[in-house]
Amino acid sequence: MLNVISWMTALFFACNIGASGTAAAMGPVYGSGAIRKRWMALGLVALAAFIGAVFGGGHVVDTIRDGIIPAHLVTVKMTVIIVAAAVLTLFGANRLGIPLSTSEVTVGSLIGVGLAAHALHLHKVLLLAAVWLVLPFLSCVLSFALGRLLRPLEDRLAQSHSHRGPARLISAFLIASGCYQAVSAGMNNAANAVGPLIAAGVSSVHTGLFWAGLCMGMGALWLGGRVLETNAKQITELSLLQGSVAACVSGTLVIAASVFGLPVPLTQASTMALFGIGSAQTGRQLWQRHIVRRILMVWAISPIASLVLSYLLVEVVVRADLYTATAVFSALAVAAGVIRLLSSRRRLSGDLSPVQSGDRPDAQSDATV
């Protein structure tokens, strides 16, 4: 029975990975107008993600299986907890339409289990944390630099009277770049769903990657539309050339990480590439948008949320330690209440402007006395 539950949870997780990661890969393609029909963009990304998962996902499986916590800890029950904590966090982000890193929530869930069991490969965790910090920043910087360098070429194309031929060529290149990035998503993210199953002996590597890739494609078609709209339309407007740059930069960085077996935040690499290319066009105004601040906040919270959730599930389900679980839950409730009070206070102070003495209703009566 536990094997069936673990499979169902993992495949549901793979569907959400498809929605969050692979749909974000087609953001530049759809946003720039190279593909105008949403179902066509989602169909292409579903096929490309399946190919990447089946033919290139094995390296990251090894890290998920034994790189974060010792392999003997990943029993079938622990597998259900790890995947359930990750998928609940990711499903909430998909419902908000926020492109979220599936690698971060999976690794966060593994760390929560490792902390509960007092067994963690700390050096590997620190290496991953460093890569997570550097890779999105590098994607943003490279996209910004290339966006600045290509601006004269874009101006020439815009002024050219015979720009239809080059535009078609760039559109084809952009579509190929989006599929390339979706392949990188399959290579890097399929292991997040089935790596714990493989570690627990529930599935073989090839079987797990096949079903993960299939469900990632289904998830892109089923849940990916809202995330696609966020990356394509709400961050920045893209030209065909800018979209090609963003897709190539983020896809190349993620494939390079996959070859070394590192689960990295694909959605953050692709979204930060959009930030970089958008900043090259509009400057710092892009970073002041509400949707940008919302995305950055969810990125910061999500791995911690999956960590805490998996830790609580281990304490309650495996150890039946309700005292520790209650203490952690109470601390979270207090923290959430304090944050809510502080935000309400800032909102109230913004609504109440200082009243000048001449504006008070009784100012004139005081002066005439």
Order of alpha helices (4+ residues) and beta strands (2+ residues): alpha-alpha-alpha-alpha-alpha-alpha-alpha-alpha-alpha-alpha-alpha-alpha-alpha-alpha
